């Protein structure tokens, strides 16, 4: 017989795939952006009862946090930490270039 905790972990492992650690690549013009994520979760169960009344329960919680961004352009690969104000300012300097790359991409229907 499968316990509540085993059932709970079976459901959790469907959510936490290898793709969850390194997000899906996002293509934006000649840029490829890959988010790197931190995952934490916890789970627990409990039961109590007597012959007259029995009860059991289980629960879980999780959190996915972006921690870095891998930016690939042509042959250049850069990793930007998303931890701290200076790091966010550094990656934000690329945003106009990424948007420009999207708008000038001939395969992009919005570029006309």
DSSP file (Angstrom, degrees, kcal/mol; ACC not computed):
  #  RESIDUE AA STRUCTURE BP1 BP2  ACC     N-H-->O    O-->H-N    N-H-->O    O-->H-N    TCO  KAPPA ALPHA  PHI   PSI    X-CA   Y-CA   Z-CA
    1    1 A X              0   0    0      0, 0.0     2,-0.3     0, 0.0     0, 0.0   0.000 360.0 360.0 360.0 131.6    0.0    0.0    0.0
    2    2 A X        -     0   0    0      1,-0.1     2,-0.1     4,-0.0     0, 0.0  -0.598 360.0-132.8 -78.8 131.5    1.4    3.4   -1.0
    3    3 A X     >  -     0   0    0     -2,-0.3     4,-2.2     1,-0.1     5,-0.2  -0.339  22.7-108.5 -77.6 164.9    1.7    5.8    1.9
    4    4 A X  H  > S+     0   0    0      1,-0.2     4,-2.3     2,-0.2     5,-0.1   0.885 120.5  52.3 -58.5 -39.8    0.5    9.4    1.7
    5    5 A X  H  > S+     0   0    0      2,-0.2     4,-2.5     1,-0.2    -1,-0.2   0.898 107.8  49.9 -67.6 -41.0    4.1   10.7    1.6
    6    6 A X  H  > S+     0   0    0      2,-0.2     4,-2.0     1,-0.2    -1,-0.2   0.918 112.5  48.0 -62.8 -42.8    5.0    8.3   -1.3
    7    7 A X  H  X S+     0   0    0     -4,-2.2     4,-1.8     2,-0.2    -2,-0.2   0.903 110.8  51.8 -62.5 -42.2    2.0    9.5   -3.3
    8    8 A X  H  X S+     0   0    0     -4,-2.3     4,-2.1     1,-0.2    -2,-0.2   0.926 110.4  47.3 -61.2 -46.8    2.9   13.1   -2.5
    9    9 A X  H  X S+     0   0    0     -4,-2.5     4,-2.3     1,-0.2    -1,-0.2   0.832 107.1  57.4 -67.7 -32.0    6.5   12.7   -3.8
   10   10 A X  H  X S+     0   0    0     -4,-2.0     4,-0.6     1,-0.2    -1,-0.2   0.902 110.3  44.5 -61.7 -40.1    5.3   11.0   -6.9
   11   11 A X  H  X S+     0   0    0     -4,-1.8     4,-0.8     1,-0.2     3,-0.5   0.876 112.1  52.7 -70.6 -38.0    3.2   14.1   -7.7
   12   12 A X  H >X S+     0   0    0     -4,-2.1     4,-2.1     1,-0.2     3,-0.8   0.892 101.5  58.5 -66.3 -40.3    6.1   16.4   -6.8
   13   13 A X  H 3< S+     0   0    0     -4,-2.3    -1,-0.2     1,-0.3    -2,-0.2   0.746  97.5  61.8 -67.6 -20.2    8.6   14.7   -9.1
   14   14 A X  H 3< S+     0   0    0     -4,-0.6    -1,-0.3    -3,-0.5    -2,-0.2   0.880 109.7  41.9 -66.1 -37.1    6.3   15.4  -12.1
   15   15 A X  H << S+     0   0    0     -3,-0.8     2,-1.4    -4,-0.8    -2,-0.2   0.898 106.4  63.8 -75.9 -42.4    6.7   19.1  -11.4
   16   16 A X     <  +     0   0    0     -4,-2.1    -1,-0.2     3,-0.1     2,-0.2  -0.634  69.8 156.0 -90.9  84.0   10.5   19.1  -10.6
   17   17 A X    >>  -     0   0    0     -2,-1.4     3,-1.6    -3,-0.1     4,-0.6  -0.536  60.3-101.2 -97.9 169.8   12.0   18.0  -13.9
   18   18 A X  H >> S+     0   0    0      1,-0.3     4,-1.3     2,-0.2     3,-0.8   0.812 122.4  64.9 -61.3 -28.4   15.5   18.8  -15.1
   19   19 A X  H 34 S+     0   0    0      1,-0.2    -1,-0.3     2,-0.2    -3,-0.1   0.732  91.3  64.9 -65.5 -21.7   14.0   21.5  -17.2
   20   20 A X  H <4 S+     0   0    0     -3,-1.6    -1,-0.2     1,-0.2     3,-0.2   0.833  99.6  50.0 -72.2 -31.8   13.0   23.3  -14.1
   21   21 A X  H << S+     0   0    0     -3,-0.8    16,-2.9    -4,-0.6     2,-0.6   0.926 123.9  28.6 -72.3 -46.1   16.6   23.9  -13.0
   22   22 A X  B  < S-A   36   0A   0     -4,-1.3    -1,-0.3    14,-0.2    14,-0.2  -0.960  96.2-135.3-116.3 111.1   17.7   25.3  -16.3
   23   23 A X        -     0   0    0     12,-2.6     2,-0.1    -2,-0.6    -3,-0.1  -0.007  34.2 -75.9 -63.1 168.8   14.7   27.0  -17.9
   24   24 A X        -     0   0    0      1,-0.1    11,-0.4    10,-0.1    -1,-0.2  -0.414  56.4-104.0 -63.8 136.2   13.7   26.6  -21.6
   25   25 A X        -     0   0    0      9,-0.1     2,-0.5    -3,-0.1     9,-0.2  -0.371  31.3-148.4 -61.8 140.2   15.9   28.7  -23.9
   26   26 A X  E     -B   33   0A   0      7,-3.0     7,-2.9    -3,-0.1     2,-0.5  -0.960   5.5-148.7-113.5 119.8   14.2   31.8  -25.2
   27   27 A X  E     +B   32   0A   0     -2,-0.5     2,-0.4     5,-0.2     5,-0.2  -0.785  21.1 171.6 -91.6 127.0   15.2   32.9  -28.7
   28   28 A X  E >   -B   31   0A   0      3,-2.6     3,-1.9    -2,-0.5     2,-0.2  -0.848  63.2 -61.1-136.1  96.1   15.1   36.7  -29.2
   29   29 A X  T 3  S-     0   0    0     -2,-0.4    73,-0.1     1,-0.3    -1,-0.1  -0.479 119.9 -16.6  63.2-128.9   16.6   37.7  -32.5
   30   30 A X  T 3  S+     0   0    0     -2,-0.2    44,-0.8    68,-0.1     2,-0.3   0.214 123.7  93.1 -92.6  16.6   20.3   36.7  -32.5
   31   31 A X  E <   -BC  28  73A   0     -3,-1.9    -3,-2.6    42,-0.2     2,-0.4  -0.819  56.7-161.3-105.4 147.1   20.2   36.2  -28.7
   32   32 A X  E     -BC  27  72A   0     40,-2.3    40,-2.8    -2,-0.3     2,-0.5  -0.995  11.4-164.1-123.8 124.1   19.4   33.0  -26.7
   33   33 A X  E     -BC  26  71A   0     -7,-2.9    -7,-3.0    -2,-0.4     2,-0.5  -0.922   6.5-175.1-111.0 129.3   18.4   33.6  -23.1
   34   34 A X  E     - C   0  70A   0     36,-2.6    36,-2.9    -2,-0.5     2,-0.2  -0.953  15.1-145.9-126.8 112.3   18.5   30.7  -20.6
   35   35 A X  E     - C   0  69A   0     -2,-0.5   -12,-2.6   -11,-0.4     2,-0.5  -0.551   6.8-149.8 -76.0 139.8   17.2   31.3  -17.1
   36   36 A X  E     -AC  22  68A   0     32,-2.9    31,-2.9    -2,-0.2    32,-1.5  -0.940  20.4-161.0-108.2 133.2   18.9   29.4  -14.2
   37   37 A X  E     - C   0  66A   0    -16,-2.9     2,-0.4    -2,-0.5    29,-0.2  -0.835  18.5-142.9-122.4 149.2   16.6   28.7  -11.3
   38   38 A X  E     - C   0  65A   0     27,-3.1    27,-2.6    -2,-0.3     2,-0.4  -0.922  22.3-162.7-105.6 134.9   16.8   27.7   -7.7
   39   39 A X  E     + C   0  64A   0     -2,-0.4     2,-0.4    25,-0.2    25,-0.2  -0.962  13.5 170.0-122.4 133.8   14.2   25.3   -6.4
   40   40 A X  E     + C   0  63A   0     23,-2.2    23,-2.6    -2,-0.4     2,-0.3  -0.998   6.3 162.0-138.1 145.5   13.3   24.6   -2.8
   41   41 A X  E     - C   0  62A   0     -2,-0.4     2,-0.3    21,-0.2    21,-0.2  -0.989  16.6-160.5-155.4 162.4   10.5   22.5   -1.4
   42   42 A X  E     - C   0  61A   0     19,-2.3    19,-2.2    -2,-0.3     2,-0.3  -0.975   7.2-173.1-143.1 156.1    9.3   20.8    1.7
   43   43 A X  E     + C   0  60A   0     -2,-0.3     2,-0.3    17,-0.2    17,-0.2  -0.983   6.2 169.1-148.3 156.3    6.8   18.1    2.5
   44   44 A X  E     - C   0  59A   0     15,-2.2    15,-2.4    -2,-0.3     2,-0.3  -0.988   9.3-167.4-160.9 161.7    5.3   16.5    5.5
   45   45 A X  E     + C   0  58A   0     -2,-0.3     2,-0.3    13,-0.2    13,-0.2  -0.966   6.9 178.4-148.3 166.4    2.6   14.2    6.6
   46   46 A X  E     - C   0  57A   0     11,-2.4    11,-2.5    -2,-0.3     2,-0.3  -0.988   7.3-165.0-162.4 161.9    0.9   13.1    9.8
   47   47 A X  E     + C   0  56A   0     -2,-0.3     2,-0.3     9,-0.2     9,-0.2  -0.991   8.2 171.6-151.6 156.0   -1.8   11.0   11.3
   48   48 A X  E     + C   0  55A   0      7,-2.3     7,-2.5    -2,-0.3     2,-0.3  -0.973  18.9 112.9-155.3 162.3   -3.6   10.6   14.5
   49   49 A X  E     - C   0  54A   0     -2,-0.3     5,-0.3     5,-0.2     2,-0.2  -0.886  37.5-128.7 155.9 176.0   -6.5    8.7   15.8
   50   50 A X        -     0   0    0      3,-3.3    -2,-0.1    -2,-0.3     0, 0.0  -0.697  54.4 -76.6-138.0-170.4   -8.1    6.1   17.9
   51   51 A X  S    S+     0   0    0     -2,-0.2     3,-0.1     1,-0.2     0, 0.0   0.833 130.7  46.6 -65.1 -29.9  -10.5    3.2   17.3
   52   52 A X  S    S+     0   0    0      1,-0.3     2,-0.4     0, 0.0    -1,-0.2   0.873 124.8  15.9 -81.3 -39.3  -13.4    5.7   17.1
   53   53 A X        -     0   0    0      2,-0.0    -3,-3.3     0, 0.0     2,-0.3  -0.997  62.6-176.9-142.8 134.2  -11.8    8.3   14.8
   54   54 A X  E     +C   49   0A   0     -2,-0.4     2,-0.3    -5,-0.3    -5,-0.2  -0.944   6.4 175.0-128.4 151.2   -8.8    8.3   12.5
   55   55 A X  E     +C   48   0A   0     -7,-2.5    -7,-2.3    -2,-0.3     2,-0.3  -0.995   6.4 177.2-153.9 153.5   -7.3   11.0   10.4
   56   56 A X  E     +C   47   0A   0     -2,-0.3     2,-0.3    -9,-0.2    -9,-0.2  -0.984   4.6 178.3-152.1 156.5   -4.3   11.6    8.2
   57   57 A X  E     -C   46   0A   0    -11,-2.5   -11,-2.4    -2,-0.3     2,-0.3  -0.992   8.5-167.0-158.0 160.2   -3.0   14.4    6.1
   58   58 A X  E     +C   45   0A   0     -2,-0.3     2,-0.3   -13,-0.2   -13,-0.2  -0.985  10.2 175.9-147.4 153.4   -0.1   15.4    3.9
   59   59 A X  E     -C   44   0A   0    -15,-2.4   -15,-2.2    -2,-0.3     2,-0.3  -0.990   7.7-169.7-156.2 161.3    1.1   18.7    2.4
   60   60 A X  E     -C   43   0A   0     -2,-0.3     2,-0.3   -17,-0.2   -17,-0.2  -0.989   1.1-169.2-151.2 155.6    3.9   20.2    0.3
   61   61 A X  E     -C   42   0A   0    -19,-2.2   -19,-2.3    -2,-0.3     2,-0.3  -0.990   8.6-176.5-144.9 151.1    5.1   23.6   -0.7
   62   62 A X  E     -C   41   0A   0     -2,-0.3     2,-0.3   -21,-0.2   -21,-0.2  -0.966  11.7-158.2-147.3 162.6    7.7   24.7   -3.2
   63   63 A X  E     -C   40   0A   0    -23,-2.6   -23,-2.2    -2,-0.3     2,-0.5  -0.989   1.9-163.5-145.6 133.0    9.4   27.8   -4.6
   64   64 A X  E     -C   39   0A   0     -2,-0.3     2,-0.4   -25,-0.2   -25,-0.2  -0.983  15.7-177.7-117.4 124.1   11.1   28.5   -7.9
   65   65 A X  E     -C   38   0A   0    -27,-2.6   -27,-3.1    -2,-0.5     2,-0.3  -0.982  27.0-126.8-126.6 127.4   13.4   31.6   -7.9
   66   66 A X  E     +C   37   0A   0     -2,-0.4   -29,-0.2   -29,-0.2     3,-0.1  -0.578  33.0 168.9 -69.9 131.1   15.4   32.9  -10.9
   67   67 A X  E     +     0   0A   0    -31,-2.9    15,-2.8     1,-0.4    16,-0.3   0.620  57.8   3.4-117.4 -21.6   19.0   33.3   -9.8
   68   68 A X  E     -CD  36  81A   0    -32,-1.5   -32,-2.9    13,-0.3     2,-0.4  -0.983  55.7-137.6-159.1 165.0   20.9   33.9  -13.1
   69   69 A X  E     -CD  35  80A   0     11,-2.5    11,-2.8    -2,-0.3     2,-0.5  -0.995  10.7-150.1-132.7 126.7   20.5   34.4  -16.8
   70   70 A X  E     -CD  34  79A   0    -36,-2.9   -36,-2.6    -2,-0.4     2,-0.5  -0.855  16.3-164.7 -93.1 126.4   22.8   32.9  -19.5
   71   71 A X  E     -CD  33  78A   0      7,-3.4     7,-2.7    -2,-0.5     2,-0.5  -0.960   5.0-172.1-117.4 120.4   22.9   35.2  -22.5
   72   72 A X  E     +CD  32  77A   0    -40,-2.8   -40,-2.3    -2,-0.5     2,-0.4  -0.953   9.8 168.6-114.5 125.4   24.3   33.7  -25.8
   73   73 A X  E >   -CD  31  76A   0      3,-2.7     3,-2.8    -2,-0.5     2,-0.2  -0.967  65.6 -48.9-137.3 120.1   24.9   36.0  -28.7
   74   74 A X  T 3  S-     0   0    0    -44,-0.8     0, 0.0    -2,-0.4     0, 0.0  -0.385 124.4 -21.8  53.9-119.1   26.9   34.6  -31.7
   75   75 A X  T 3  S+     0   0    0     -2,-0.2     2,-0.5    -3,-0.1    -1,-0.3   0.292 117.8 100.6-101.0   9.1   30.0   33.0  -30.1
   76   76 A X  E <   -D   73   0A   0     -3,-2.8    -3,-2.7     2,-0.0     2,-0.5  -0.829  48.9-172.2-102.2 130.4   29.8   35.0  -26.9
   77   77 A X  E     +D   72   0A   0     -2,-0.5     2,-0.4    -5,-0.2    -5,-0.2  -0.984   7.5 176.6-121.6 126.8   28.3   33.5  -23.7
   78   78 A X  E     -D   71   0A   0     -7,-2.7    -7,-3.4    -2,-0.5     2,-0.5  -0.968  17.3-151.2-129.1 146.1   27.8   35.6  -20.6
   79   79 A X  E     -D   70   0A   0     -2,-0.4     2,-0.5    -9,-0.2    -9,-0.2  -0.974  10.9-165.7-117.9 127.8   26.2   34.7  -17.3
   80   80 A X  E     -D   69   0A   0    -11,-2.8   -11,-2.5    -2,-0.5     2,-0.3  -0.956  14.3-139.1-115.2 123.7   24.5   37.4  -15.3
   81   81 A X  E     -D   68   0A   0     -2,-0.5   -13,-0.3   -13,-0.2    10,-0.2  -0.589   2.2-154.4 -74.8 140.9   23.6   36.9  -11.6
   82   82 A X        +     0   0    0    -15,-2.8     2,-0.8    -2,-0.3   -14,-0.2   0.149  65.1 107.0 -99.5  17.6   20.1   38.2  -10.7
   83   83 A X  S    S+     0   0    0    -16,-0.3     4,-0.2     4,-0.0    -2,-0.1  -0.838  75.1   9.0-101.6 100.9   21.3   38.6   -7.1
   84   84 A X  S  > S-     0   0    0     -2,-0.8     4,-1.7     1,-0.1     5,-0.1  -0.111  82.9 -88.0 112.4 152.4   21.7   42.3   -6.3
   85   85 A X  H  > S+     0   0    0      1,-0.2     4,-2.2     2,-0.2     5,-0.2   0.883 119.8  53.1 -62.2 -45.3   21.1   45.8   -7.8
   86   86 A X  H  > S+     0   0    0      1,-0.2     4,-2.0     2,-0.2    -1,-0.2   0.891 108.9  50.2 -62.0 -39.9   24.4   46.0   -9.7
   87   87 A X  H  > S+     0   0    0      1,-0.2     4,-2.0     2,-0.2    -1,-0.2   0.889 109.8  50.1 -66.5 -39.0   23.9   42.7  -11.4
   88   88 A X  H  X S+     0   0    0     -4,-1.7     4,-1.9     1,-0.2    -1,-0.2   0.879 109.7  51.4 -66.2 -37.5   20.4   43.7  -12.5
   89   89 A X  H  X S+     0   0    0     -4,-2.2     4,-0.9     2,-0.2    -2,-0.2   0.891 107.9  53.4 -64.9 -38.5   21.7   47.0  -13.9
   90   90 A X  H >< S+     0   0    0     -4,-2.0     3,-0.6     1,-0.2     4,-0.3   0.927 112.3  42.4 -63.1 -46.0   24.3   45.1  -15.9
   91   91 A X  H >< S+     0   0    0     -4,-2.0     3,-1.4     1,-0.2     4,-0.5   0.828 106.6  63.1 -71.6 -29.6   21.8   42.8  -17.5
   92   92 A X  H >X S+     0   0    0     -4,-1.9     3,-0.7     1,-0.3     4,-0.5   0.745  89.8  68.5 -67.4 -20.7   19.4   45.7  -18.1
   93   93 A X  T << S+     0   0    0     -4,-0.9     4,-0.4    -3,-0.6    -1,-0.3   0.747  97.2  54.0 -67.7 -21.3   22.0   47.3  -20.4
   94   94 A X  T <> S+     0   0    0     -3,-1.4     4,-2.6    -4,-0.3    -1,-0.2   0.668  85.5  84.8 -83.6 -17.4   21.4   44.4  -22.9
   95   95 A X  H <> S+     0   0    0     -3,-0.7     4,-2.7    -4,-0.5     5,-0.2   0.904  88.5  48.6 -57.7 -48.1   17.6   44.9  -23.1
   96   96 A X  H  X S+     0   0    0     -4,-0.5     4,-2.3     1,-0.2    -1,-0.2   0.899 113.6  48.6 -59.5 -37.6   17.7   47.7  -25.8
   97   97 A X  H  > S+     0   0    0     -4,-0.4     4,-2.2     2,-0.2    -2,-0.2   0.896 111.8  48.5 -67.7 -40.3   20.0   45.5  -27.9
   98   98 A X  H  X S+     0   0    0     -4,-2.6     4,-2.0     2,-0.2    -2,-0.2   0.934 113.0  47.4 -64.6 -45.8   17.9   42.4  -27.5
   99   99 A X  H  X S+     0   0    0     -4,-2.7     4,-2.3     1,-0.2    -2,-0.2   0.898 111.7  50.6 -63.0 -40.3   14.7   44.4  -28.4
  100  100 A X  H  X S+     0   0    0     -4,-2.3     4,-1.6    -5,-0.2    -1,-0.2   0.894 108.5  52.9 -62.6 -40.3   16.5   45.9  -31.4
  101  101 A X  H  < S+     0   0    0     -4,-2.2     4,-0.5     1,-0.2    -1,-0.2   0.874 109.9  48.1 -63.5 -38.4   17.6   42.4  -32.5
  102  102 A X  H >< S+     0   0    0     -4,-2.0     3,-0.9     1,-0.2    -2,-0.2   0.928 111.4  49.8 -67.5 -45.3   14.0   41.2  -32.4
  103  103 A X  H 3< S+     0   0    0     -4,-2.3    -1,-0.2     1,-0.2    -2,-0.2   0.743 114.2  44.3 -68.7 -24.3   12.7   44.2  -34.3
  104  104 A X  T 3< S+     0   0    0     -4,-1.6     2,-0.5    -5,-0.2    -1,-0.2   0.430  82.3 115.7-100.4   0.7   15.3   43.8  -37.1
  105  105 A X    X   -     0   0    0     -3,-0.9     3,-2.0    -4,-0.5     6,-0.3  -0.592  61.2-146.4 -71.1 119.3   15.0   40.0  -37.4
  106  106 A X  T 3  S+     0   0    0     -2,-0.5    -1,-0.2     1,-0.3     5,-0.1   0.751  97.4  56.6 -61.9 -24.0   13.6   39.3  -41.0
  107  107 A X  T 3  S+     0   0    0      4,-0.0     2,-0.6     3,-0.0    -1,-0.3   0.518  85.9  97.8 -82.0  -4.7   11.7   36.3  -39.7
  108  108 A X    X   -     0   0    0     -3,-2.0     3,-1.9    -6,-0.2     4,-0.2  -0.752  65.8-151.8 -88.8 119.8    9.8   38.4  -37.1
  109  109 A X  G >  S+     0   0    0     -2,-0.6     3,-0.6     1,-0.3    -1,-0.1   0.731  96.2  58.3 -63.3 -20.4    6.4   39.5  -38.3
  110  110 A X  G 3  S+     0   0    0      1,-0.2    -1,-0.3    -8,-0.1    -7,-0.1   0.516  84.1  83.4 -85.7  -3.1    6.6   42.6  -36.1
  111  111 A X  G <         0   0    0     -3,-1.9    -1,-0.2    -6,-0.3    -2,-0.1   0.591 360.0 360.0 -79.7  -8.6    9.8   43.8  -37.9
  112  112 A X    <         0   0    0     -3,-0.6    -1,-0.2    -4,-0.2    -2,-0.1   0.478 360.0 360.0 -88.3 360.0    8.0   45.5  -40.8
